[in-house]
Amino acid sequence: MTTSAHGDNQRLEQDPLTQLPVDFTAFFTSRQHTYLKWAQQLLRNRHDAEDAVQNAGIILYRKWDLALSHANYEAFAFKIVRDAVYDLRRARHRIARINTAAANNARINAGSDQLHRQKDYDLLDRAMETLSRTDPLQADCLRLQSTGQTGEGIATMLGITPGSARVLLTRGRHTVQQLLTSYRADERSEDRT
């Protein structure tokens, strides 16, 4: 049996969080809840959201000096979070395409009330996906607002003015409502045929 050096024992006993810069720890801890709520809306899974935000935290830690030198470090940090979430989302979508048949069979066996709720979520997801493709900034504004962020908080995180955030929120809500109305009308016409 080998014995470890005295320095190794000290390193094992230390809390790794105490080695992080205090300003990084304070910043990331204060924003982590918002990042998680935002990520969960896109990923629809708490564990995936936690993974993505944790990955973003590691990247942000490595780039912390660069973030602090940035004109808007909150926007810089949110971009890292957004990129980590979208990377994980793309990976999950590849896996989901493989498992689509199994998911469809499970839906067929679900109760009608659960199907109705799931259909509403599916329509909203579809509308937000469309909005994400046509105007990703509007989609990000809506998702951040649903995490509890104010217009000014959204503006800071996205690196835009508060007035722009309000306009993007209004337009985004209007677009999503139009898309939902259109999707529901399409479903009703399909049901009639």
Buried (B, 14 or more C-beta within 10 A) or exposed (E): EEEEEEEEEEEEEEEEEEEBEEEBBEBBEEBBEBBBBBBBBBBEBEEBBBBBBBBBBEBBBEBBEEBEEBEBBBBBBBBBBBBBBBEBBEEBEEEEEEEEEEEEEEEEEEEEEEBEEEBEEEBBEEBBEBBBEEBEBBBBBBBBBEBEBEBEBBBBBBBBEBEBBBBBBEBBBEBBEEBBEEBEEEEEEEEEE
